[in-house]
Structure formats: structure tokens, C-alpha cells
């Protein structure tokens, strides 16, 4: 994994990070890590929901469609 990469933040974001760092008594890295963890959890949930919806769309048959041509 590449350890160094370029990260560009808007001035407003940097100012907010500094402000919240002071208010919450947390360093900027902790705030960024917590924010990214929440972001990834949220995106993972969206992807899982989307995949579930796609699966349901592929197998979602009506009662008549499911039992069509079945002899009991």
C-alpha cells in the first residue's frame, strides 16, 4: 500500500478541522480518521442495500409467475 499520497482540502475544511480540534480536544488526524470510518460504513451499507435490491430484482417473481407450469 502506498503510504504517501497528495491530499488537498478546501480552506473551509481546514479551518473547521482546526476549530473542532480545539473544541473537541482531539487532534486533526483523529477527527479525519473518525470521519472516514463513518463515511466508509455508510457507503458499505449503501452498497449492500443496492446489491440486495439488485438480487431481489433478479428473483422477484409474482406468485403466478413462480407457480406457472408447476404440477402438484
Secondary structure, DSSP 8 states (H G I E B T S, - for coil): ----------HHHHHHHHHHHHHHT--HHHHHHHHHHHHHHHHHHHHHHHHHHHHHHHH---HHHHHTT---
